Amino acid sequence: MKQTWKYSLIAILALVALGNVFSAYIRVLTEGPGIIYTFETQSAAFQYAIGPEQEPEIARMEREFEKYLRLNPEGSGQRLYRTFRAKPWKFWNWYHYLTSDLYDYPYKDLGPEPRKPPR
């Protein structure tokens, strides 16, 4: 009985580890190749979308947000929020959640996600 639990635990840990090694491929299969990450201010006066290339886009978004704040001084106290959720049950994305700068921004809830129509 102890051996069964031991092998089950090893299998689960191996699945999680391999899922994170191949997370980019799994993400494309489960979410599609063109994942778009959106950010906005609390008032939604400034909005920005980032494509799959991410890292250079984050720096560009920061520059655009600084330019927005310079041109709109009334928004000086605002900050950027991510409008996409981290879904912890998608264990293959755990490495991405922990290492990507995308998840350093606080989350802004936009309400319930729209339901997909039945096929």
C-alpha positions, 0 to 999 in steps of 0.5 A: 500500500505504501508503495502505491502512494509512493509511485503515485506521488512520484508520477504526479511530481513528474507530470507537474515537472514535465508539464512545466518543461513543455509548458509553451507547447501545452499553452499553445495547444490549450489556449491557441498560438496568439495569446494576448495579455491586456493591461489597463488603469483602474479607470480604463483610461489607458489600455495596452495589449501584449502579444506572445513575445512579452519581454520587449513588449512589457518595456514598451508598455511601461514607456507608453504608460509613462508618456500617458502619465506625462500627457495626462497629469490628472491620472498621475496616481494611477497604476497598471493592472493586468486583466487576465487571471492566473489559473493555478489549476493549469499546473503546466503554467506554474513556471510561467506564473512565477518567472514572467514579469506579466504577473508582477502587476496587480489583478483587476477583476473585469467581472465574470468571464464570458461563456463560450457558446456550446459547440 
